[in-house]
Amino acid sequence: MCGIVVFPVVGAALCVHGMPVSDVLGLLAGCGVIGAVTTAVAGGGRALLSAVAGAAVRAAAGTEHDAR
């Protein structure tokens, strides 16, 4: 729940201080992935880990399809 508020605030602050938007999005995406994986490992949540892996595969397939 906290990430819903913190990610846009951090992103806006970084943009105001001159960081390119593409770098901000990459940084925040990486933080989100690290948080999801940590939650899955700490909670032993196979369902969450499976959902994250499935989303990553779908996202990769979508980017590859768009590139063609």
mmCIF file of the N, C-alpha and C atoms, coordinates in Angstrom:
data_MODEL
# 
_entry.id   MODEL 
# 
loop_
_atom_site.group_PDB 
_atom_site.id 
_atom_site.type_symbol 
_atom_site.label_atom_id 
_atom_site.label_alt_id 
_atom_site.label_comp_id 
_atom_site.label_asym_id 
_atom_site.label_entity_id 
_atom_site.label_seq_id 
_atom_site.pdbx_PDB_ins_code 
_atom_site.Cartn_x 
_atom_site.Cartn_y 
_atom_site.Cartn_z 
_atom_site.occupancy 
_atom_site.B_iso_or_equiv 
_atom_site.pdbx_formal_charge 
_atom_site.auth_seq_id 
_atom_site.auth_comp_id 
_atom_site.auth_asym_id 
_atom_site.auth_atom_id 
_atom_site.pdbx_PDB_model_num 
ATOM 1   N N  . MET A 1 1  ? 0.817  -1.183  0.000   1.00 0.00 ? 1  MET A N  1 
ATOM 2   C CA . MET A 1 1  ? 0.000  0.000   0.000   1.00 0.00 ? 1  MET A CA 1 
ATOM 3   C C  . MET A 1 1  ? 0.870  1.259   0.000   1.00 0.00 ? 1  MET A C  1 
ATOM 4   N N  . CYS A 1 2  ? 1.936  1.203   0.738   1.00 0.00 ? 2  CYS A N  1 
ATOM 5   C CA . CYS A 1 2  ? 2.828  2.357   0.834   1.00 0.00 ? 2  CYS A CA 1 
ATOM 6   C C  . CYS A 1 2  ? 3.460  2.693   -0.527  1.00 0.00 ? 2  CYS A C  1 
ATOM 7   N N  . GLY A 1 3  ? 3.735  1.660   -1.322  1.00 0.00 ? 3  GLY A N  1 
ATOM 8   C CA . GLY A 1 3  ? 4.347  1.880   -2.631  1.00 0.00 ? 3  GLY A CA 1 
ATOM 9   C C  . GLY A 1 3  ? 3.487  2.694   -3.571  1.00 0.00 ? 3  GLY A C  1 
ATOM 10  N N  . ILE A 1 4  ? 2.169  2.622   -3.372  1.00 0.00 ? 4  ILE A N  1 
ATOM 11  C CA . ILE A 1 4  ? 1.254  3.379   -4.222  1.00 0.00 ? 4  ILE A CA 1 
ATOM 12  C C  . ILE A 1 4  ? 1.501  4.869   -4.066  1.00 0.00 ? 4  ILE A C  1 
ATOM 13  N N  . VAL A 1 5  ? 1.895  5.286   -2.879  1.00 0.00 ? 5  VAL A N  1 
ATOM 14  C CA . VAL A 1 5  ? 2.157  6.701   -2.621  1.00 0.00 ? 5  VAL A CA 1 
ATOM 15  C C  . VAL A 1 5  ? 3.632  7.036   -2.840  1.00 0.00 ? 5  VAL A C  1 
ATOM 16  N N  . VAL A 1 6  ? 4.511  6.163   -2.396  1.00 0.00 ? 6  VAL A N  1 
ATOM 17  C CA . VAL A 1 6  ? 5.941  6.460   -2.399  1.00 0.00 ? 6  VAL A CA 1 
ATOM 18  C C  . VAL A 1 6  ? 6.517  6.477   -3.816  1.00 0.00 ? 6  VAL A C  1 
ATOM 19  N N  . PHE A 1 7  ? 6.162  5.522   -4.675  1.00 0.00 ? 7  PHE A N  1 
ATOM 20  C CA . PHE A 1 7  ? 6.763  5.448   -6.006  1.00 0.00 ? 7  PHE A CA 1 
ATOM 21  C C  . PHE A 1 7  ? 6.527  6.717   -6.827  1.00 0.00 ? 7  PHE A C  1 
ATOM 22  N N  . PRO A 1 8  ? 5.288  7.241   -6.906  1.00 0.00 ? 8  PRO A N  1 
ATOM 23  C CA . PRO A 1 8  ? 5.109  8.485   -7.672  1.00 0.00 ? 8  PRO A CA 1 
ATOM 24  C C  . PRO A 1 8  ? 5.847  9.675   -7.065  1.00 0.00 ? 8  PRO A C  1 
ATOM 25  N N  . VAL A 1 9  ? 5.900  9.731   -5.739  1.00 0.00 ? 9  VAL A N  1 
ATOM 26  C CA . VAL A 1 9  ? 6.593  10.844  -5.085  1.00 0.00 ? 9  VAL A CA 1 
ATOM 27  C C  . VAL A 1 9  ? 8.090  10.779  -5.382  1.00 0.00 ? 9  VAL A C  1 
ATOM 28  N N  . VAL A 1 10 ? 8.678  9.594   -5.253  1.00 0.00 ? 10 VAL A N  1 
ATOM 29  C CA . VAL A 1 10 ? 10.110 9.436   -5.544  1.00 0.00 ? 10 VAL A CA 1 
ATOM 30  C C  . VAL A 1 10 ? 10.379 9.730   -7.017  1.00 0.00 ? 10 VAL A C  1 
ATOM 31  N N  . GLY A 1 11 ? 9.533  9.217   -7.896  1.00 0.00 ? 11 GLY A N  1 
ATOM 32  C CA . GLY A 1 11 ? 9.702  9.467   -9.322  1.00 0.00 ? 11 GLY A CA 1 
ATOM 33  C C  . GLY A 1 11 ? 9.635  10.947  -9.664  1.00 0.00 ? 11 GLY A C  1 
ATOM 34  N N  . ALA A 1 12 ? 8.668  11.640  -9.081  1.00 0.00 ? 12 ALA A N  1 
ATOM 35  C CA . ALA A 1 12 ? 8.540  13.078  -9.335  1.00 0.00 ? 12 ALA A CA 1 
ATOM 36  C C  . ALA A 1 12 ? 9.752  13.839  -8.800  1.00 0.00 ? 12 ALA A C  1 
ATOM 37  N N  . ALA A 1 13 ? 10.211 13.460  -7.612  1.00 0.00 ? 13 ALA A N  1 
ATOM 38  C CA . ALA A 1 13 ? 11.373 14.142  -7.035  1.00 0.00 ? 13 ALA A CA 1 
ATOM 39  C C  . ALA A 1 13 ? 12.620 13.936  -7.894  1.00 0.00 ? 13 ALA A C  1 
ATOM 40  N N  . LEU A 1 14 ? 12.816 12.716  -8.382  1.00 0.00 ? 14 LEU A N  1 
ATOM 41  C CA . LEU A 1 14 ? 13.986 12.450  -9.224  1.00 0.00 ? 14 LEU A CA 1 
ATOM 42  C C  . LEU A 1 14 ? 13.905 13.221  -10.542 1.00 0.00 ? 14 LEU A C  1 
ATOM 43  N N  . CYS A 1 15 ? 12.707 13.300  -11.119 1.00 0.00 ? 15 CYS A N  1 
ATOM 44  C CA . CYS A 1 15 ? 12.549 14.060  -12.373 1.00 0.00 ? 15 CYS A CA 1 
ATOM 45  C C  . CYS A 1 15 ? 12.815 15.541  -12.160 1.00 0.00 ? 15 CYS A C  1 
ATOM 46  N N  . VAL A 1 16 ? 12.332 16.075  -11.043 1.00 0.00 ? 16 VAL A N  1 
ATOM 47  C CA . VAL A 1 16 ? 12.547 17.492  -10.750 1.00 0.00 ? 16 VAL A CA 1 
ATOM 48  C C  . VAL A 1 16 ? 14.038 17.788  -10.607 1.00 0.00 ? 16 VAL A C  1 
ATOM 49  N N  . HIS A 1 17 ? 14.781 16.829  -10.089 1.00 0.00 ? 17 HIS A N  1 
ATOM 50  C CA . HIS A 1 17 ? 16.217 17.030  -9.888  1.00 0.00 ? 17 HIS A CA 1 
ATOM 51  C C  . HIS A 1 17 ? 17.048 16.645  -11.112 1.00 0.00 ? 17 HIS A C  1 
ATOM 52  N N  . GLY A 1 18 ? 16.392 16.380  -12.246 1.00 0.00 ? 18 GLY A N  1 
ATOM 53  C CA . GLY A 1 18 ? 17.109 16.226  -13.501 1.00 0.00 ? 18 GLY A CA 1 
ATOM 54  C C  . GLY A 1 18 ? 17.338 14.812  -14.004 1.00 0.00 ? 18 GLY A C  1 
ATOM 55  N N  . MET A 1 19 ? 16.811 13.802  -13.346 1.00 0.00 ? 19 MET A N  1 
ATOM 56  C CA . MET A 1 19 ? 16.997 12.432  -13.826 1.00 0.00 ? 19 MET A CA 1 
ATOM 57  C C  . MET A 1 19 ? 16.021 12.182  -14.977 1.00 0.00 ? 19 MET A C  1 
ATOM 58  N N  . PRO A 1 20 ? 16.483 11.603  -16.082 1.00 0.00 ? 20 PRO A N  1 
ATOM 59  C CA . PRO A 1 20 ? 15.582 11.330  -17.213 1.00 0.00 ? 20 PRO A CA 1 
ATOM 60  C C  . PRO A 1 20 ? 14.457 10.371  -16.820 1.00 0.00 ? 20 PRO A C  1 
ATOM 61  N N  . VAL A 1 21 ? 13.297 10.575  -17.429 1.00 0.00 ? 21 VAL A N  1 
ATOM 62  C CA . VAL A 1 21 ? 12.117 9.772   -17.099 1.00 0.00 ? 21 VAL A CA 1 
ATOM 63  C C  . VAL A 1 21 ? 12.375 8.279   -17.330 1.00 0.00 ? 21 VAL A C  1 
ATOM 64  N N  . SER A 1 22 ? 13.061 7.926   -18.391 1.00 0.00 ? 22 SER A N  1 
ATOM 65  C CA . SER A 1 22 ? 13.322 6.510   -18.669 1.00 0.00 ? 22 SER A CA 1 
ATOM 66  C C  . SER A 1 22 ? 14.155 5.875   -17.559 1.00 0.00 ? 22 SER A C  1 
ATOM 67  N N  . ASP A 1 23 ? 15.112 6.621   -17.011 1.00 0.00 ? 23 ASP A N  1 
ATOM 68  C CA . ASP A 1 23 ? 15.912 6.108   -15.899 1.00 0.00 ? 23 ASP A CA 1 
ATOM 69  C C  . ASP A 1 23 ? 15.076 5.965   -14.634 1.00 0.00 ? 23 ASP A C  1 
ATOM 70  N N  . VAL A 1 24 ? 14.188 6.923   -14.400 1.00 0.00 ? 24 VAL A N  1 
ATOM 71  C CA . VAL A 1 24 ? 13.315 6.862   -13.224 1.00 0.00 ? 24 VAL A CA 1 
ATOM 72  C C  . VAL A 1 24 ? 12.420 5.634   -13.305 1.00 0.00 ? 24 VAL A C  1 
ATOM 73  N N  . LEU A 1 25 ? 11.818 5.401   -14.471 1.00 0.00 ? 25 LEU A N  1 
ATOM 74  C CA . LEU A 1 25 ? 10.933 4.247   -14.630 1.00 0.00 ? 25 LEU A CA 1 
ATOM 75  C C  . LEU A 1 25 ? 11.686 2.938   -14.447 1.00 0.00 ? 25 LEU A C  1 
ATOM 76  N N  . GLY A 1 26 ? 12.888 2.852   -14.986 1.00 0.00 ? 26 GLY A N  1 
ATOM 77  C CA . GLY A 1 26 ? 13.697 1.648   -14.803 1.00 0.00 ? 26 GLY A CA 1 
ATOM 78  C C  . GLY A 1 26 ? 14.053 1.408   -13.353 1.00 0.00 ? 26 GLY A C  1 
ATOM 79  N N  . LEU A 1 27 ? 14.415 2.466   -12.659 1.00 0.00 ? 27 LEU A N  1 
ATOM 80  C CA . LEU A 1 27 ? 14.762 2.354   -11.242 1.00 0.00 ? 27 LEU A CA 1 
ATOM 81  C C  . LEU A 1 27 ? 13.568 1.905   -10.410 1.00 0.00 ? 27 LEU A C  1 
ATOM 82  N N  . LEU A 1 28 ? 12.422 2.531   -10.623 1.00 0.00 ? 28 LEU A N  1 
ATOM 83  C CA . LEU A 1 28 ? 11.231 2.176   -9.852  1.00 0.00 ? 28 LEU A CA 1 
ATOM 84  C C  . LEU A 1 28 ? 10.729 0.778   -10.188 1.00 0.00 ? 28 LEU A C  1 
ATOM 85  N N  . ALA A 1 29 ? 10.846 0.378   -11.441 1.00 0.00 ? 29 ALA A N  1 
ATOM 86  C CA . ALA A 1 29 ? 10.461 -0.989  -11.808 1.00 0.00 ? 29 ALA A CA 1 
ATOM 87  C C  . ALA A 1 29 ? 11.362 -2.008  -11.121 1.00 0.00 ? 29 ALA A C  1 
ATOM 88  N N  . GLY A 1 30 ? 12.651 -1.726  -11.100 1.00 0.00 ? 30 GLY A N  1 
ATOM 89  C CA . GLY A 1 30 ? 13.581 -2.619  -10.413 1.00 0.00 ? 30 GLY A CA 1 
ATOM 90  C C  . GLY A 1 30 ? 13.279 -2.719  -8.928  1.00 0.00 ? 30 GLY A C  1 
ATOM 91  N N  . CYS A 1 31 ? 12.947 -1.597  -8.311  1.00 0.00 ? 31 CYS A N  1 
ATOM 92  C CA . CYS A 1 31 ? 12.587 -1.614  -6.887  1.00 0.00 ? 31 CYS A CA 1 
ATOM 93  C C  . CYS A 1 31 ? 11.320 -2.429  -6.654  1.00 0.00 ? 31 CYS A C  1 
ATOM 94  N N  . GLY A 1 32 ? 10.363 -2.300  -7.544  1.00 0.00 ? 32 GLY A N  1 
ATOM 95  C CA . GLY A 1 32 ? 9.127  -3.070  -7.415  1.00 0.00 ? 32 GLY A CA 1 
ATOM 96  C C  . GLY A 1 32 ? 9.363  -4.558  -7.539  1.00 0.00 ? 32 GLY A C  1 
ATOM 97  N N  . VAL A 1 33 ? 10.207 -4.950  -8.471  1.00 0.00 ? 33 VAL A N  1 
ATOM 98  C CA . VAL A 1 33 ? 10.523 -6.367  -8.652  1.00 0.00 ? 33 VAL A CA 1 
ATOM 99  C C  . VAL A 1 33 ? 11.254 -6.919  -7.430  1.00 0.00 ? 33 VAL A C  1 
ATOM 100 N N  . ILE A 1 34 ? 12.207 -6.156  -6.929  1.00 0.00 ? 34 ILE A N  1 
ATOM 101 C CA . ILE A 1 34 ? 12.936 -6.594  -5.734  1.00 0.00 ? 34 ILE A CA 1 
ATOM 102 C C  . ILE A 1 34 ? 11.969 -6.763  -4.562  1.00 0.00 ? 34 ILE A C  1 
ATOM 103 N N  . GLY A 1 35 ? 11.050 -5.832  -4.393  1.00 0.00 ? 35 GLY A N  1 
ATOM 104 C CA . GLY A 1 35 ? 10.062 -5.932  -3.317  1.00 0.00 ? 35 GLY A CA 1 
ATOM 105 C C  . GLY A 1 35 ? 9.158  -7.136  -3.468  1.00 0.00 ? 35 GLY A C  1 
ATOM 106 N N  . ALA A 1 36 ? 8.701  -7.406  -4.689  1.00 0.00 ? 36 ALA A N  1 
ATOM 107 C CA . ALA A 1 36 ? 7.819  -8.550  -4.922  1.00 0.00 ? 36 ALA A CA 1 
ATOM 108 C C  . ALA A 1 36 ? 8.540  -9.870  -4.680  1.00 0.00 ? 36 ALA A C  1 
ATOM 109 N N  . VAL A 1 37 ? 9.766  -9.967  -5.150  1.00 0.00 ? 37 VAL A N  1 
ATOM 110 C CA . VAL A 1 37 ? 10.537 -11.203 -4.954  1.00 0.00 ? 37 VAL A CA 1 
ATOM 111 C C  . VAL A 1 37 ? 10.853 -11.407 -3.475  1.00 0.00 ? 37 VAL A C  1 
ATOM 112 N N  . THR A 1 38 ? 11.211 -10.344 -2.772  1.00 0.00 ? 38 THR A N  1 
ATOM 113 C CA . THR A 1 38 ? 11.499 -10.444 -1.341  1.00 0.00 ? 38 THR A CA 1 
ATOM 114 C C  . THR A 1 38 ? 10.265 -10.900 -0.577  1.00 0.00 ? 38 THR A C  1 
ATOM 115 N N  . THR A 1 39 ? 9.112  -10.348 -0.926  1.00 0.00 ? 39 THR A N  1 
ATOM 116 C CA . THR A 1 39 ? 7.860  -10.755 -0.279  1.00 0.00 ? 39 THR A CA 1 
ATOM 117 C C  . THR A 1 39 ? 7.556  -12.214 -0.563  1.00 0.00 ? 39 THR A C  1 
ATOM 118 N N  . ALA A 1 40 ? 7.772  -12.638 -1.794  1.00 0.00 ? 40 ALA A N  1 
ATOM 119 C CA . ALA A 1 40 ? 7.501  -14.027 -2.156  1.00 0.00 ? 40 ALA A CA 1 
ATOM 120 C C  . ALA A 1 40 ? 8.421  -14.979 -1.422  1.00 0.00 ? 40 ALA A C  1 
ATOM 121 N N  . VAL A 1 41 ? 9.687  -14.639 -1.328  1.00 0.00 ? 41 VAL A N  1 
ATOM 122 C CA . VAL A 1 41 ? 10.654 -15.518 -0.661  1.00 0.00 ? 41 VAL A CA 1 
ATOM 123 C C  . VAL A 1 41 ? 10.415 -15.540 0.845   1.00 0.00 ? 41 VAL A C  1 
ATOM 124 N N  . ALA A 1 42 ? 10.193 -14.377 1.434   1.00 0.00 ? 42 ALA A N  1 
ATOM 125 C CA . ALA A 1 42 ? 10.007 -14.295 2.886   1.00 0.00 ? 42 ALA A CA 1 
ATOM 126 C C  . ALA A 1 42 ? 8.711  -14.979 3.313   1.00 0.00 ? 42 ALA A C  1 
ATOM 127 N N  . GLY A 1 43 ? 7.677  -14.846 2.515   1.00 0.00 ? 43 GLY A N  1 
ATOM 128 C CA . GLY A 1 43 ? 6.392  -15.440 2.863   1.00 0.00 ? 43 GLY A CA 1 
ATOM 129 C C  . GLY A 1 43 ? 6.232  -16.856 2.365   1.00 0.00 ? 43 GLY A C  1 
ATOM 130 N N  . GLY A 1 44 ? 7.194  -17.322 1.601   1.00 0.00 ? 44 GLY A N  1 
ATOM 131 C CA . GLY A 1 44 ? 7.066  -18.654 1.034   1.00 0.00 ? 44 GLY A CA 1 
ATOM 132 C C  . GLY A 1 44 ? 5.894  -18.754 0.079   1.00 0.00 ? 44 GLY A C  1 
ATOM 133 N N  . GLY A 1 45 ? 5.505  -17.622 -0.504  1.00 0.00 ? 45 GLY A N  1 
ATOM 134 C CA . GLY A 1 45 ? 4.313  -17.577 -1.354  1.00 0.00 ? 45 GLY A CA 1 
ATOM 135 C C  . GLY A 1 45 ? 4.595  -18.055 -2.765  1.00 0.00 ? 45 GLY A C  1 
ATOM 136 N N  . ARG A 1 46 ? 4.350  -19.320 -2.998  1.00 0.00 ? 46 ARG A N  1 
ATOM 137 C CA . ARG A 1 46 ? 4.558  -19.852 -4.353  1.00 0.00 ? 46 ARG A CA 1 
ATOM 138 C C  . ARG A 1 46 ? 3.600  -19.223 -5.348  1.00 0.00 ? 46 ARG A C  1 
ATOM 139 N N  . ALA A 1 47 ? 2.390  -18.927 -4.909  1.00 0.00 ? 47 ALA A N  1 
ATOM 140 C CA . ALA A 1 47 ? 1.411  -18.317 -5.815  1.00 0.00 ? 47 ALA A CA 1 
ATOM 141 C C  . ALA A 1 47 ? 1.865  -16.932 -6.253  1.00 0.00 ? 47 ALA A C  1 
ATOM 142 N N  . LEU A 1 48 ? 2.391  -16.150 -5.310  1.00 0.00 ? 48 LEU A N  1 
ATOM 143 C CA . LEU A 1 48 ? 2.875  -14.807 -5.659  1.00 0.00 ? 48 LEU A CA 1 
ATOM 144 C C  . LEU A 1 48 ? 4.073  -14.898 -6.591  1.00 0.00 ? 48 LEU A C  1 
ATOM 145 N N  . LEU A 1 49 ? 4.995  -15.790 -6.286  1.00 0.00 ? 49 LEU A N  1 
ATOM 146 C CA . LEU A 1 49 ? 6.175  -15.960 -7.129  1.00 0.00 ? 49 LEU A CA 1 
ATOM 147 C C  . LEU A 1 49 ? 5.774  -16.408 -8.528  1.00 0.00 ? 49 LEU A C  1 
ATOM 148 N N  . SER A 1 50 ? 4.796  -17.300 -8.606  1.00 0.00 ? 50 SER A N  1 
ATOM 149 C CA . SER A 1 50 ? 4.301  -17.757 -9.896  1.00 0.00 ? 50 SER A CA 1 
ATOM 150 C C  . SER A 1 50 ? 3.645  -16.606 -10.664 1.00 0.00 ? 50 SER A C  1 
ATOM 151 N N  . ALA A 1 51 ? 2.903  -15.774 -9.972  1.00 0.00 ? 51 ALA A N  1 
ATOM 152 C CA . ALA A 1 51 ? 2.250  -14.637 -10.625 1.00 0.00 ? 51 ALA A CA 1 
ATOM 153 C C  . ALA A 1 51 ? 3.276  -13.640 -11.147 1.00 0.00 ? 51 ALA A C  1 
ATOM 154 N N  . VAL A 1 52 ? 4.322  -13.373 -10.350 1.00 0.00 ? 52 VAL A N  1 
ATOM 155 C CA . VAL A 1 52 ? 5.375  -12.450 -10.780 1.00 0.00 ? 52 VAL A CA 1 
ATOM 156 C C  . VAL A 1 52 ? 6.110  -13.011 -11.990 1.00 0.00 ? 52 VAL A C  1 
ATOM 157 N N  . ALA A 1 53 ? 6.420  -14.308 -11.954 1.00 0.00 ? 53 ALA A N  1 
ATOM 158 C CA . ALA A 1 53 ? 7.113  -14.928 -13.089 1.00 0.00 ? 53 ALA A CA 1 
ATOM 159 C C  . ALA A 1 53 ? 6.234  -14.891 -14.335 1.00 0.00 ? 53 ALA A C  1 
ATOM 160 N N  . GLY A 1 54 ? 4.955  -15.167 -14.172 1.00 0.00 ? 54 GLY A N  1 
ATOM 161 C CA . GLY A 1 54 ? 4.038  -15.120 -15.308 1.00 0.00 ? 54 GLY A CA 1 
ATOM 162 C C  . GLY A 1 54 ? 3.924  -13.727 -15.895 1.00 0.00 ? 54 GLY A C  1 
ATOM 163 N N  . ALA A 1 55 ? 3.870  -12.720 -15.023 1.00 0.00 ? 55 ALA A N  1 
ATOM 164 C CA . ALA A 1 55 ? 3.798  -11.332 -15.495 1.00 0.00 ? 55 ALA A CA 1 
ATOM 165 C C  . ALA A 1 55 ? 5.070  -10.942 -16.237 1.00 0.00 ? 55 ALA A C  1 
ATOM 166 N N  . ALA A 1 56 ? 6.214  -11.408 -15.730 1.00 0.00 ? 56 ALA A N  1 
ATOM 167 C CA . ALA A 1 56 ? 7.480  -11.101 -16.396 1.00 0.00 ? 56 ALA A CA 1 
ATOM 168 C C  . ALA A 1 56 ? 7.537  -11.737 -17.777 1.00 0.00 ? 56 ALA A C  1 
ATOM 169 N N  . VAL A 1 57 ? 7.069  -12.967 -17.885 1.00 0.00 ? 57 VAL A N  1 
ATOM 170 C CA . VAL A 1 57 ? 7.070  -13.652 -19.184 1.00 0.00 ? 57 VAL A CA 1 
ATOM 171 C C  . VAL A 1 57 ? 6.127  -12.946 -20.155 1.00 0.00 ? 57 VAL A C  1 
ATOM 172 N N  . ARG A 1 58 ? 4.934  -12.573 -19.671 1.00 0.00 ? 58 ARG A N  1 
ATOM 173 C CA . ARG A 1 58 ? 3.987  -11.871 -20.543 1.00 0.00 ? 58 ARG A CA 1 
ATOM 174 C C  . ARG A 1 58 ? 4.531  -10.515 -20.971 1.00 0.00 ? 58 ARG A C  1 
ATOM 175 N N  . ALA A 1 59 ? 5.189  -9.817  -20.055 1.00 0.00 ? 59 ALA A N  1 
ATOM 176 C CA . ALA A 1 59 ? 5.760  -8.513  -20.392 1.00 0.00 ? 59 ALA A CA 1 
ATOM 177 C C  . ALA A 1 59 ? 6.866  -8.661  -21.426 1.00 0.00 ? 59 ALA A C  1 
ATOM 178 N N  . ALA A 1 60 ? 7.710  -9.679  -21.262 1.00 0.00 ? 60 ALA A N  1 
ATOM 179 C CA . ALA A 1 60 ? 8.787  -9.909  -22.222 1.00 0.00 ? 60 ALA A CA 1 
ATOM 180 C C  . ALA A 1 60 ? 8.219  -10.288 -23.580 1.00 0.00 ? 60 ALA A C  1 
ATOM 181 N N  . ALA A 1 61 ? 7.180  -11.100 -23.592 1.00 0.00 ? 61 ALA A N  1 
ATOM 182 C CA . ALA A 1 61 ? 6.562  -11.495 -24.861 1.00 0.00 ? 61 ALA A CA 1 
ATOM 183 C C  . ALA A 1 61 ? 5.914  -10.289 -25.540 1.00 0.00 ? 61 ALA A C  1 
ATOM 184 N N  . GLY A 1 62 ? 5.333  -9.402  -24.743 1.00 0.00 ? 62 GLY A N  1 
ATOM 185 C CA . GLY A 1 62 ? 4.701  -8.209  -25.303 1.00 0.00 ? 62 GLY A CA 1 
ATOM 186 C C  . GLY A 1 62 ? 5.697  -7.255  -25.912 1.00 0.00 ? 62 GLY A C  1 
ATOM 187 N N  . THR A 1 63 ? 6.859  -7.096  -25.276 1.00 0.00 ? 63 THR A N  1 
ATOM 188 C CA . THR A 1 63 ? 7.869  -6.194  -25.815 1.00 0.00 ? 63 THR A CA 1 
ATOM 189 C C  . THR A 1 63 ? 8.500  -6.769  -27.074 1.00 0.00 ? 63 THR A C  1 
ATOM 190 N N  . GLU A 1 64 ? 8.654  -8.081  -27.093 1.00 0.00 ? 64 GLU A N  1 
ATOM 191 C CA . GLU A 1 64 ? 9.231  -8.705  -28.296 1.00 0.00 ? 64 GLU A CA 1 
ATOM 192 C C  . GLU A 1 64 ? 8.254  -8.599  -29.466 1.00 0.00 ? 64 GLU A C  1 
ATOM 193 N N  . HIS A 1 65 ? 6.972  -8.774  -29.188 1.00 0.00 ? 65 HIS A N  1 
ATOM 194 C CA . HIS A 1 65 ? 5.960  -8.705  -30.238 1.00 0.00 ? 65 HIS A CA 1 
ATOM 195 C C  . HIS A 1 65 ? 5.865  -7.279  -30.773 1.00 0.00 ? 65 HIS A C  1 
ATOM 196 N N  . ASP A 1 66 ? 5.954  -6.275  -29.882 1.00 0.00 ? 66 ASP A N  1 
ATOM 197 C CA . ASP A 1 66 ? 5.866  -4.879  -30.320 1.00 0.00 ? 66 ASP A CA 1 
ATOM 198 C C  . ASP A 1 66 ? 7.056  -4.453  -31.157 1.00 0.00 ? 66 ASP A C  1 
ATOM 199 N N  . ALA A 1 67 ? 8.200  -5.099  -30.949 1.00 0.00 ? 67 ALA A N  1 
ATOM 200 C CA . ALA A 1 67 ? 9.413  -4.708  -31.666 1.00 0.00 ? 67 ALA A CA 1 
ATOM 201 C C  . ALA A 1 67 ? 9.376  -5.121  -33.125 1.00 0.00 ? 67 ALA A C  1 
ATOM 202 N N  . ARG A 1 68 ? 8.546  -6.081  -33.442 1.00 0.00 ? 68 ARG A N  1 
ATOM 203 C CA . ARG A 1 68 ? 8.472  -6.580  -34.831 1.00 0.00 ? 68 ARG A CA 1 
ATOM 204 C C  . ARG A 1 68 ? 7.701  -5.685  -35.706 1.00 0.00 ? 68 ARG A C  1 
# 
